Amino acid sequence: MREILIEQNKHWDNQKYVSIKRDILDKFISYISLKQIITITGIRRCGKSTLAKQAINYLIESGVPKENIFFINLENPYFLEYKHDAKFLNTIFEEYLKLMNPKGKIYCIFDEIQYFDNWQVYIKSKYESSNIKYIITGSNSSMLSHELATLLSGRSLNIHLDTFSFTEFLDFKRIDYKSEFAQIKNRIDIARAKEEYLKWGGFYEVFEASDEMTKKELLISYVKNIIYQDIIPRYSIRNSEIVERLFFYLLTNIAGVINYTTLAKTFEVSDKTIKEYINYFEDVFLLKRIDKFHNKLKEKIKSTKKIYVLDNGFLQIAPTNSKNLGSSLENGVFVILNKIYDEVTYIKENYEIDFRCADTLYQVSYKMDDEKTRQRELRAYESFDEGAYYKHKVITYDETSNFEKVEIVKFDDFVFGLENKE
């Protein structure tokens, strides 16, 4: 085991972890001095381990002795036979103590902790009785709902990490966008990056891959790893093939409404089973459903749902990829809104409004140069008259203008303006 510990803790050998700084790192660092356990959640391969290692760099630069920082990825095959024994987490930790003999406060990072059953019992027992700062990462939202709410309520602070945002993608490409001057000067590079980002999304390994076939293979492997490692075993699903087929089928209906009855007939299972499987997809951050807006909570809960994936790259592995640029743009806008706002809904009355977020109604239209399209999008606002409460915005691929009370803004300007609100 000691070989694994040394291999995973390169900072013990004075090696610095080199990676692209994520926007959420500063918030993460602000939590480190607090007593609470820090949880980092997010989809597989989004960079949770990398974020934790960026925090290790910060701790060492702040004067924390390197031997007082312990990182361990629990997904290592060596630990597989012990996954049902939470006490083995203590065995791992004790081995670290013997190896490094740290003095004073310890910073302990358990990466992908959900692989161990009843891990929260072990963490709680140590949290109450030791001078250890715990940072734990996991690839499912149950870390926040079931496990944490049961035993760690009030004892944890969460950092949710998404795949790279558009601005982080520009940072990766070293394209300056942080002033109006830079946006104008680099408009061609920004436009090229926008096209690539809306198509392939924000997984680091995907946009580092040089050819499209490799990008697709990576995205397919992510989906299958999530389904067969995080969903099937966790929920003891016997017919794993249906779960996989359902997810890829849903990719063909992104930005559309879900009809559970139709899906149940297609896959020859019950409505309840379809709903459960989609719940699992949400739990591991593959996709998300949004409600139809209603002033009454009960009606909102009962409403027909629309569905979106949480990274645009997944649209490229749909079984029947129609190259629908409008759906890619709408999904990309949703990913941004979902990151900023606590609640995103849609409106469907006489006309449909794509997204309602706080005081703003958003329509998404790839192009607005066609008069028929322009009238259709603007008429939706006219049909939903709530006085002057809502701002009206149409997000396009590359057009920016104003029409009466409606602001028409291209995707990149929309991102630059909205992310400044975080």
Phi, psi and omega per residue, in radians:
M1 nan -0.588 -3.083
R2 -1.047 -0.587 3.107
E3 -1.080 -0.689 3.121
I4 -1.139 -0.768 -3.137
L5 -1.070 -0.773 -3.129
I6 -1.175 -0.719 -3.128
E7 -1.082 -0.663 -3.068
Q8 -1.512 -0.131 -3.112
N9 -2.121 1.196 -3.057
K10 -1.174 -0.343 3.098
H11 -1.154 -0.388 3.059
W12 -1.104 -0.430 3.127
D13 -1.773 0.428 3.090
N14 1.106 0.438 3.077
Q15 -1.638 2.303 3.117
K16 -1.580 2.456 3.106
Y17 -1.409 2.127 -3.076
V18 -1.815 2.171 -3.134
S19 -2.886 3.010 3.119
I20 -1.427 2.259 3.140
K21 -1.125 2.282 3.070
R22 -1.564 2.605 -3.076
D23 -1.039 -0.539 -3.045
I24 -1.447 -0.050 -3.074
L25 -1.030 -0.724 -3.105
D26 -1.090 -0.695 3.091
K27 -1.123 -0.743 3.109
F28 -1.014 -0.840 -3.117
I29 -1.075 -0.618 -3.132
S30 -1.143 -0.359 3.130
Y31 -1.503 -0.330 -2.960
I32 -1.096 -0.600 -3.111
S33 -1.341 -0.168 -3.113
L34 -1.489 2.776 -3.096
K35 -1.202 -0.612 -2.991
Q36 -1.024 2.637 2.992
I37 -1.165 2.415 3.068
I38 -1.765 2.206 3.045
T39 -1.903 2.380 3.060
I40 -2.018 2.020 3.132
T41 -2.013 2.720 3.118
G42 2.874 2.877 -3.141
I43 -1.104 2.671 3.070
R44 -0.922 2.501 3.047
R45 1.207 0.260 3.124
C46 -1.484 -0.231 3.079
G47 1.987 0.399 -3.126
K48 -1.099 -0.808 -3.138
S49 -1.101 -0.715 3.132
T50 -1.098 -0.734 3.106
L51 -1.063 -0.749 3.114
A52 -1.078 -0.670 3.138
K53 -1.262 -0.502 3.021
Q54 -1.134 -0.592 3.068
A55 -1.193 -0.592 3.082
I56 -1.088 -0.769 3.069
N57 -0.959 -0.802 -3.123
Y58 -1.074 -0.781 -3.112
L59 -1.071 -0.778 -3.137
I60 -1.146 -0.737 3.093
E61 -1.107 -0.439 -3.140
S62 -1.514 -0.010 3.064
G63 1.796 0.058 3.089
V64 -1.263 2.243 3.128
P65 -1.024 2.417 -3.062
K66 -1.045 -0.576 -3.116
E67 -1.284 -0.186 3.115
N68 -1.556 0.075 -3.133
I69 -2.067 2.134 -3.060
F70 -2.169 2.155 3.105
F71 -2.076 2.330 3.064
I72 -2.531 2.204 3.063
N73 -1.545 1.956 -3.040
L74 -1.391 -0.002 3.091
E75 -1.439 -0.074 3.123
N76 -1.010 2.323 -3.101
P77 -0.951 -0.465 -3.128
Y78 -1.019 -0.558 -3.049
F79 -1.551 -0.060 -3.006
L80 -1.008 -0.752 -3.072
E81 -1.231 -0.191 -3.108
Y82 -1.857 0.098 -2.982
K83 -1.094 -0.364 3.132
H84 -1.607 0.078 -3.096
D85 -2.154 1.672 -3.104
A86 -1.089 -0.400 3.131
K87 -1.123 -0.365 3.137
F88 -1.189 -0.401 3.035
L89 -1.035 -0.655 3.100
N90 -1.223 -0.603 3.078
T91 -1.068 -0.757 3.108
I92 -1.082 -0.800 -3.103
F93 -1.138 -0.719 3.124
E94 -1.111 -0.618 3.108
E95 -1.130 -0.681 3.061
Y96 -1.070 -0.778 -3.131
L97 -1.060 -0.737 3.136
K98 -1.146 -0.653 -3.069
L99 -1.264 -0.749 -2.993
M100 -1.903 -0.300 3.103
N101 0.835 0.998 -3.103
P102 -1.245 2.635 3.090
K103 -2.072 2.257 3.106
G104 1.627 -2.779 -3.048
K105 -1.136 2.394 -3.130
I106 -1.951 2.458 3.059
Y107 -1.923 1.954 -3.024
C108 -1.973 2.115 -3.117
I109 -1.970 1.942 3.046
F110 -1.736 1.942 -3.078
D111 -1.623 2.303 -3.099
E112 0.981 0.960 -3.028
I113 -1.235 -0.326 -3.094
Q114 -1.137 -0.162 3.109
Y115 -1.216 -0.300 3.111
F116 -1.793 2.246 3.069
D117 -1.153 2.498 3.054
N118 1.002 0.492 3.140
W119 -1.022 -0.569 -3.060
Q120 -1.137 -0.488 3.115
V121 -1.166 -0.767 3.107
Y122 -1.110 -0.824 -3.112
I123 -1.069 -0.750 -3.130
K124 -1.080 -0.751 -3.118
S125 -1.103 -0.679 3.125
K126 -1.310 -0.645 -3.118
Y127 -1.021 -0.690 -3.061
E128 -1.328 -0.395 -2.924
S129 -2.213 0.208 -3.069
S130 -2.495 2.853 3.123
N131 -1.667 1.111 -3.092
I132 -2.180 2.285 3.012
K133 -1.663 2.008 -3.117
Y134 -1.665 2.338 2.984
I135 -2.183 2.131 -3.090
I136 -2.208 2.499 3.107
T137 -2.086 2.679 3.125
G138 -2.791 2.711 -3.040
S139 -1.847 0.446 3.037
N140 -2.561 2.600 -3.067
S141 -1.282 -0.177 3.095
S142 -1.096 -0.388 3.061
M143 -0.997 -0.514 -3.119
L144 -1.624 -0.473 -3.047
S145 -1.634 -1.260 -3.015
H146 -1.309 -1.074 -3.023
E147 -1.110 -0.912 -3.063
L148 -1.205 -0.685 -3.128
A149 -1.149 -0.508 -3.084
T150 -1.278 -0.899 -3.014
L151 -2.095 -0.337 -3.044
L152 -1.995 0.370 -3.128
S153 -0.994 2.222 3.134
G154 1.400 -0.066 -3.084
R155 -1.878 0.112 -3.066
S156 -2.408 2.686 3.031
L157 -2.191 2.371 -3.054
N158 -1.863 2.437 2.935
I159 -2.002 2.077 3.066
H160 -1.768 2.215 -3.101
L161 -1.919 2.172 3.037
D162 -1.642 3.033 2.946
T163 -1.137 2.984 -3.044
F164 -0.959 2.324 3.014
S165 -1.304 2.981 3.121
F166 -1.080 -0.704 -3.138
T167 -1.210 -0.622 3.060
E168 -1.160 -0.614 3.080
F169 -1.108 -0.715 3.074
L170 -1.130 -0.678 3.072
D171 -1.058 -0.744 3.110
F172 -1.016 -0.721 -3.130
K173 -1.446 -0.008 3.131
R174 1.038 0.752 3.077
I175 -1.834 2.051 -3.112
D176 -1.325 2.289 -3.138
Y177 -2.399 0.139 -2.886
K178 -1.495 0.133 3.015
S179 -2.555 2.802 3.111
E180 -1.063 -0.670 3.100
F181 -1.025 -0.817 -3.122
A182 -1.133 -0.664 -3.141
Q183 -1.135 -0.674 3.111
I184 -1.248 -0.819 -3.117
K185 -1.049 -0.694 -3.042
N186 -1.821 0.425 -3.016
R187 -1.051 -0.610 -3.132
I188 -1.219 -0.779 3.111
D189 -1.128 -0.676 3.122
I190 -1.138 -0.710 3.137
A191 -1.106 -0.736 3.115
R192 -1.133 -0.729 3.132
A193 -1.137 -0.659 3.113
K194 -1.064 -0.790 3.126
E195 -1.049 -0.770 -3.134
E196 -1.173 -0.747 -3.089
Y197 -1.161 -0.777 -3.141
L198 -1.133 -0.475 3.125
K199 -1.441 -0.813 -2.944
W200 -1.905 -0.124 3.054
G201 1.343 -2.770 -2.930
G202 -2.122 0.377 3.013
F203 -1.333 2.206 -3.050
Y204 -0.993 -0.837 -3.098
E205 -1.127 -0.535 -3.121
V206 -1.239 -0.857 -3.111
F207 -1.349 -0.133 2.990
E208 -1.473 -0.389 -3.120
A209 -1.167 2.507 -2.988
S210 -1.512 -0.433 -3.080
D211 -2.213 2.752 -3.030
E212 -1.182 -0.608 3.137
M213 -1.092 -0.747 3.110
T214 -1.122 -0.711 3.111
K215 -1.020 -0.807 -3.140
K216 -1.123 -0.734 -3.137
E217 -1.096 -0.679 3.096
L218 -1.104 -0.802 -3.121
L219 -1.119 -0.710 3.089
I220 -1.115 -0.712 3.138
S221 -1.138 -0.632 3.091
Y222 -1.067 -0.846 -3.113
V223 -1.054 -0.821 -3.087
K224 -1.180 -0.665 3.086
N225 -1.092 -0.724 3.133
I226 -1.120 -0.814 -3.107
I227 -1.133 -0.803 -3.001
Y228 -1.560 -0.204 3.097
Q229 -1.936 -0.540 -3.056
D230 -1.863 -0.448 -3.079
I231 -1.799 -0.997 -3.035
I232 -0.991 -0.908 -3.122
P233 -1.185 -0.693 -3.055
R234 -1.086 -0.696 -3.063
Y235 -1.870 0.207 3.065
S236 0.861 0.893 -3.117
I237 -1.492 2.239 -3.100
R238 -1.441 -0.792 -3.094
N239 -1.632 1.385 -3.064
S240 -1.174 -0.469 -3.090
E241 -1.082 -0.669 -3.129
I242 -1.127 -0.672 -3.138
V243 -1.065 -0.835 3.139
E244 -1.102 -0.825 -3.122
R245 -1.088 -0.676 3.139
L246 -1.095 -0.769 -3.123
F247 -1.081 -0.827 -3.120
F248 -1.168 -0.552 3.070
Y249 -1.150 -0.721 3.137
L250 -1.096 -0.515 3.118
L251 -1.062 -0.428 3.139
T252 -1.401 -0.114 -3.094
N253 -2.151 0.412 -3.123
I254 -1.098 2.407 -3.067
A255 1.340 0.122 3.086
G256 -1.879 3.063 3.129
V257 -1.502 2.696 -3.139
I258 -1.743 2.278 3.020
N259 -1.992 1.769 -3.052
Y260 -1.098 -0.643 -3.118
T261 -1.123 -0.780 3.117
T262 -1.105 -0.741 3.112
L263 -1.101 -0.704 -3.141
A264 -1.083 -0.728 3.118
K265 -1.180 -0.689 -3.131
T266 -1.083 -0.725 -3.060
F267 -1.764 0.054 3.072
E268 0.973 0.804 3.028
V269 -2.336 3.134 -3.114
S270 -1.447 2.799 3.032
D271 -0.977 -0.707 -3.121
K272 -1.042 -0.745 -3.138
T273 -1.129 -0.744 3.107
I274 -1.033 -0.803 3.138
K275 -1.086 -0.706 3.120
E276 -1.095 -0.793 -3.120
Y277 -1.099 -0.716 3.113
I278 -1.163 -0.614 3.029
N279 -1.018 -0.715 -3.139
Y280 -1.132 -0.703 3.110
F281 -1.069 -0.677 3.092
E282 -1.182 -0.668 -3.085
D283 -1.063 -0.549 -3.123
V284 -1.803 0.265 2.998
F285 1.169 0.500 3.060
L286 -1.386 -0.733 -3.091
L287 -2.591 3.074 3.126
K288 -2.635 2.449 3.035
R289 -1.685 2.586 3.027
I290 -2.150 2.592 -3.114
D291 -1.453 2.742 2.902
K292 -1.341 2.336 -3.081
F293 -1.141 2.383 3.034
H294 -2.704 2.521 3.134
N295 -1.196 -0.437 3.124
K296 -1.665 2.193 -3.072
L297 -1.035 -0.717 -3.120
K298 -1.056 -0.729 3.140
E299 -1.198 -0.621 3.108
K300 -1.122 -0.752 -3.138
I301 -1.109 -0.681 -3.109
K302 -1.382 -0.166 -2.980
S303 -1.185 2.797 3.031
T304 -1.159 2.352 -3.073
K305 -1.703 2.591 2.908
K306 -1.836 2.731 -3.005
I307 -2.227 2.462 3.127
Y308 -2.442 2.640 3.009
V309 -1.585 2.713 -3.052
L310 -1.627 0.138 2.960
D311 -2.655 2.258 -3.061
N312 -1.085 -0.417 -3.120
G313 -1.014 -0.563 -3.113
F314 -1.091 -0.421 3.115
L315 -1.107 -0.422 -3.102
Q316 -1.384 -0.140 3.131
I317 -1.982 0.254 3.034
A318 -1.107 2.497 -3.099
P319 -1.003 -0.629 3.113
T320 -2.162 1.314 -3.115
N321 -1.285 1.907 -3.060
S322 -1.507 0.045 -3.087
K323 1.021 0.601 -3.126
N324 -1.286 1.765 -3.091
L325 -1.174 -0.535 3.118
G326 -1.121 -0.730 3.115
S327 -1.172 -0.671 3.105
S328 -1.091 -0.747 3.133
L329 -1.161 -0.779 -3.134
E330 -1.086 -0.738 3.119
N331 -1.142 -0.677 3.109
G332 -1.105 -0.671 3.089
V333 -1.152 -0.736 3.107
F334 -1.038 -0.775 -3.131
V335 -0.975 -0.723 3.122
I336 -1.181 -0.842 -3.112
L337 -1.097 -0.692 -3.133
N338 -1.110 -0.536 3.117
K339 -1.296 -0.586 -3.036
I340 -1.537 -0.749 -2.980
Y341 -1.802 2.562 3.091
D342 -1.221 -0.558 -3.117
E343 -2.383 2.273 3.031
V344 -2.161 2.174 3.085
T345 -2.240 3.019 3.017
Y346 -2.122 2.856 -3.133
I347 -2.096 2.318 3.103
K348 -2.385 1.792 3.060
E349 -2.186 -2.053 3.032
N350 -1.183 -0.633 3.077
Y351 -2.241 2.907 -3.125
E352 -1.833 2.400 3.000
I353 -1.968 2.197 -2.957
D354 -1.042 -0.843 -3.071
F355 -2.481 2.388 2.960
R356 -2.022 2.119 -3.140
C357 -2.343 1.956 3.131
A358 0.927 -1.969 -3.054
D359 -1.786 0.280 -3.058
T360 -2.240 2.400 3.021
L361 -1.866 2.214 -3.080
Y362 -1.977 2.263 2.885
Q363 -1.886 2.602 3.096
V364 -2.144 2.160 3.137
S365 -2.461 2.151 -3.077
Y366 -0.999 -0.762 3.099
K367 -2.361 2.619 3.110
M368 -2.145 0.223 -3.068
D369 -1.361 -0.304 3.079
D370 -1.478 2.244 -3.055
E371 -1.085 -0.668 3.131
K372 -1.095 -0.751 3.105
T373 -1.114 -0.790 -3.131
R374 -1.017 -0.811 -3.124
Q375 -1.138 -0.666 3.140
R376 -1.110 -0.793 -3.107
E377 -1.183 -0.714 -3.100
L378 -1.296 -0.542 -3.139
R379 -1.122 -0.519 3.130
A380 -1.062 -0.666 3.105
Y381 -1.165 -0.709 -3.128
E382 -1.101 -0.572 -3.094
S383 -1.351 -0.300 3.134
F384 -1.976 1.517 -3.025
D385 -1.755 1.849 3.092
E386 -2.083 0.695 -3.118
G387 1.199 -2.525 -3.076
A388 -1.730 0.244 -3.034
Y389 -1.173 -0.754 -3.024
Y390 -1.627 2.469 2.903
K391 -1.483 2.582 -3.110
H392 -2.015 2.132 3.134
K393 -2.333 2.395 3.006
V394 -1.971 2.169 3.134
I395 -1.711 2.159 3.127
T396 -2.024 3.075 3.106
Y397 -1.295 -0.805 -3.054
D398 -2.585 0.372 3.136
E399 -1.982 2.372 3.070
T400 -2.287 2.173 3.111
S401 -2.910 -3.039 3.089
N402 -2.347 2.524 3.101
F403 -2.440 1.853 -3.072
E404 0.915 -2.062 -3.083
K405 -1.589 0.096 -3.054
V406 -1.829 2.256 3.062
E407 -1.693 2.145 3.092
I408 -1.805 2.127 -2.998
V409 -2.408 2.407 3.120
K410 -1.294 2.749 -2.984
F411 -0.935 -0.827 -3.069
D412 -1.143 -0.708 3.091
D413 -1.157 -0.632 3.069
F414 -1.042 -0.783 3.135
V415 -1.135 -0.861 -3.108
F416 -1.021 -0.700 -3.133
G417 -1.272 -0.705 -3.040
L418 -1.336 -0.693 -3.092
E419 -1.214 -0.328 3.056
N420 -1.200 -0.256 -3.137
K421 -1.449 -0.219 -3.054
E422 -1.116 nan nan
